[in-house]
Amino acid sequence: MPRTTAHRAALAAALVTPLLLPLWAAGPARAHGAPTDPVSRVVACSPEGGARAVSAACRAAVAANGAPFTAWDNLRVANVDGRDRQVVPDGKLCSGGLPGYKGLDLARADWPATRMTPGETLTMRYVSTIPHTGTFRMYLTKPGYDPAGPLSWSDLPEKPFAEVTDPALTDGAYRVEVTLPSDRTGRHVLYTVWQNSSTPDTYYSCSDVVFPDKTEKKENEKEEQGNTPLVSNSGPASEPTPGPASEPTFGPASESASGPSTPMLAGGAAAVLLLTGGAALAVRLRRR
């Protein structure tokens, strides 16, 4: 299979989102990987990023870049050898300091983001168009991070909150399972460093994520309390079913059928027939 075809097939298989448009942009001859869930800026703003690619932040990023992010899986720096903070300058973490990706470093608070829950288990999907061995180091911006400013190393903890070496490559993607810190609220950046051991390259990526803030938490608690069934003497109330752990910030609202289900229609029809038959029997009895 030609590498261009493999490149496009990898993203189609791993970037599972209803927002994607059909893949039409041909990839580079050699390419490697990037996070698709939670979606990284370079994937969201690439020609294959679907509705996210036409967001205000992505349009500004492409304009600042001077070219589209067609090579979404090739954001890599050679010969870093673990010296990330010495090689990649402050304010250029999302681009890895590469001029070809400078639009990703724009300081703004409206990048396409993924909703997260503090302390939850996250399975990051990292698409790989050419497999490599290596270690993933994952950082989350510190509490109080200001998304309106440029991302600097001082915004990240000294040590990653998770580090995974040589995860399995399945269906064109690495799946890295980690536990998120439990003390974040609001908008943050999940910063992923993939240091290869099979090549001299290191890959960098920014995934924008949003955690519920204090106001949102209180509102959710009130809703849960309001939706809790009353306790009867016959037994304890059933517990409400929890929703999904994380949802993309950008995406169409799910649609549900507004009409009754088939069993409800059948039951209603039966009730009408029963009432009609009962009324007819009562009239016949009176006539007798």
Secondary structure, DSSP 8 states (H G I E B T S, - for coil): --HHHHHHHHHHHH---TT---------SS--EEEEETBBHHHHTSTTSGGGGGSHHHHHHHHHHTS----TT--EEES-TT-HHHHS-TT-TTTTT-GGGGGGG---S-S--EE--TT-EEEEEEEESS---EEEEEEE--TT--TTS---GGGS-SS-SEEEES--EETTEEEEEEE--SS--EEEEEEEEEEESSSSEEEEEEEEEEE--HHHHHHHHHHHHHHS---BTTB---------S--BSSS-------S--HHHHHHHHHHHHHHHHHHHHHHHHHH-
